[in-house]
């Protein structure tokens, strides 16, 4: 993650009538970085993404993608980005391979071979099948493949694993990581805080159109949570006891030793604040609100 940022939003704003949907949003995403863009419904995430991808002109502030101003250089920018949104705008009467070939033609790619991408998303054996026969998970994997048709330098992903089975979700997460390893910048919105924590290099919490905090998940959890260990043990009477030991107390070692000696140790887990805990701390409501 070095060099010129792939995405730069500076004091970005947008209003729908009298409603200020985005209010002075500023952030940047580097090549090879995943920025988790997190917030409840109506926080301004989708409006921000629409300005970044050229679907809306900013009401105020500026957007640069790959060093080019948006929307002034929209056509050039859109040829170098990939998008995977919740809305499935595939062509159901076409096969999976035909869908990818069609979108490749829109990008002006000649001689496109859909097989490698379909292999990556686990759809190689369904290449000739109509999308109308695909499950939700299969369609979402095809949407992800479609987002990669032009080998994009920037990926915009809006809830890419929402409602998917664990296998499909894992496939898409692995693809996202693979894309960053070749240098793509990723802006990810998700309500899945485990996913956000697992994938994001940094996270931005947005609420009421404003970015509340932007930092790495690790630094946020260390700054706003208590470091502790939870020990569960099985006593001689068959009862399970739990012991919560703060790691920064003067008697931490003694208390952990006592918890371990209390019976047969079943589990030992570190405890820390979750990303949702931290969001509630800043915004006063949950991410799925």
N, C-alpha and C positions, 0 to 999 in steps of 0.2 A: 504494500500500500504506500506508494510514493508518487511524486510528480504532481502534475496538475489534477485537481479534483475532476471527477467525471460528471458530477451533478453539483451545482451551486444555486441555492435559493437564498435570496437576500431581501429581507423585509417584505416578504410576499404577502399580499392581501387580496381578498375577493369578497364581494357582497352579493347576496341575492335579495334585491330590493333593500329593505332596511336591516336585513339580517347579515351581520358580519360573520361569514363562515370561516374565513382565514384572516388572521389579524397579526401581521408582522412576523411571519415565520421565516427563520434563518437557519440554514444548516448546509452541510456539504457531505458528499459521499466520494470516497477515493476509489480508484481502480482496484479491484480485488477485495473490496470491503462489502459487508452486508450491514446495512443500517436498518434495524427494526423500527418501524414507524407505528407506534402503538397508541391506542386511545379508544374510548367508547364510540358507539354509533353516533354520528352527528358531530364528531369532534373536529372535522375539517380534513380528515385524511384523504378521502376520495376527491374532494375539490382540489387539494394540493397536487395530487397525482395528475389530475386532468390538466392543470396548468403546466406541470413538468413535461407532459407528453404532447402538449399542443392542442388539446381538446377545448381548453378555455384560455382566453387571453387574461393575464394578470390584471387585477384592478389597480394594483400598486406593487412596487418592488420590481425585482428582476429575476430571471431564470437563465442559467447557462447550462447546457448539456454538451459534454465533450468539447468544451471551450467555445461553443456557438450559442448565440442568443436565441432564445425561444420566446415568441413564436416567429421571429423574423426569418430564421433559417429552419423552419419547421420541416420542410420536405427532406432536407439533407439529414437533419437529426433523426427523423423517423425511419430513415433507411438503415440506421445504425443501432436502433433500440429494439428490444423485445418486450412484449407485454403479455401477462397471463392474469386475467381478471376472473372474478366469480361468474360473471355472465358468460355462458358458453355460446360464442358466436361461430360455431362450426357449421358445416353444410351436411345435414344428416343424410341426404340422399346420395352423397359421395362416399367413397371408401376412405379409410384412414390415409392411404397413400395418395389418393386423388386430392384430399384436403391439403396435404403438405405440398404437393406439386403446384396446386393452384396458388397458394400463398407465396411459394418460391417465385412464380411468374410475376406476382405483384411487386416483388422486390427486384425484378429484372434478372433473376438468376437462371442461367441457361444450363440444360443438362443436369438438373437437380435429381439426385438419387435419394428417395425418402428412407431407404432401408436402414442406414446406420442410425438415424434418429429414432425410428420405430423400434429398433433393437434396444436402444438406450432406455426407452420408456416401457419396455416389456410388451410391445404390441406387434412384434415382427410376424407372429403367426396369424394376426388379424388384419394384416395390411390391406387385403382385398375385401374385407367385410364393410358393409355400410355402417356409418356412424350411428344411424338410427337404432341399430341393434346393440350398441355399446352401453355398458353400465355407467353410472355417474363417475366412478373412479377411472374407468377407461377413457371417458371423454376428457376428464381433467388431465390425465397423462398425455393425451393427444394435444390438448391445449398447451401443455408445457413444451411438447415437441415442436408445435407450431411457433412458439415464442423463440425457438432456437434456430429456425430455418435460415436466418440471415447471419448467424454467428454474431449476435449482438454484442456491442461494447457495454451496454447498460441494460439491465433487466428490471422491469417494474412488475412486482408480484403482489396481487391483492387477494389475500386469503387463499393461497394456492392449494392448501390441503384441507380446507373446510369440509367436514362431513365425510371424509374419505376413510376407508378401512386402513388399518395399520400398515399393510403391505404397500398400498398405493401411496400413502403419505410418506413412508420411508423412501420410496423410489424418487419422489419429487424432491425431498430434502437432499438426497444424495446428488441429484442433478444440480441443484442450486450450488452446493459446495464445489462440485466439479467445475462449474462455470466461473466461480471466483478464482479458482486455481489457475485458470488460463488468463485471468486479468479482468473479467467483467465486474462492473459495479452493480450492486443489487440494492434496490429499495423494496423492503418487505413489509406489508401490513398483515397482521394476524391477530386473532383473539386467543390463540393458543400460546400461553405464556411459557410453557415448557419448550415449545418449538422456538419461540423468540429467544429464550435463554440459550438454547442449544446452538442456534445458527448465527445469531447476531454478534458482530464485532462491537457495535455500539447500539444503543437504543435511544430513541427520542420519544418521550411521552408528550402527547398533544391532547389538549382539552379546551373546548370553547374557542377553537381556532388559534390557540397559542401553544408554543412548545414550552413545557414546564421545566424539563430538564433533559440534558443530552449527555450520556456518558456510557462507559462500558458496563455491562451487567455486573461484573465482578466488583467494580468500584462502588456501584450503587448499593449492592447488597452488603458490602463491608461497612459502608458509611451509615446505613440506616437499619442494620440488624444487629442483634446480639449474637456473638459467637458462642455456641454451646454444643454439647453432645448429649444425645438421648440414649440411655442404656436400658434395654428391656431384658429382664432376667426371670427365670423360673425358680420359684422358691421350693423348699422341701415340702410344703403343703400343697403344691400344685398350682398355686396362684402366680399370676404374672404381675411383676412390679415394674414400674417405669421410674427412672431417675434422670432428671434434667440437670446437667452440670454446666455452669457458665465457665468458659475457657479462660477468661481474663481475671478470675477471682484469685485471691491469694492462696486459697486452699484447694485449687483445682485438682492437683495431683492426688491429694488425699481423698477427695470426694469421688473421683473416678475409680480409685482403688476400692473404696467402700462399695460403690455400685457394682463393680465386677465381682466382689466377694459375696454379694448379697444372695447369690444363687447361680444356677446355670445360665450363662449369658446366651441370650437368643439373638439379639441384634444390637449393633452399635452404629448410630447414625449422627452425622453432624447436622446441626440445625442452623438455618439462616433465613433471612427475609426473602420472600419471593418477589418477583417483579410486580405482581399484582398488589402485594402488600405495600410496595414502594409507591405505586401509582395512587393507591387510596390515600397514602400519606400526603401526597402532593395535591391531588385533585378532590379528595373526599368522596369518591365513588368508584365502583369497580369498572374494569375494562370492558365487560360485556353489558354494561348498563345502557 
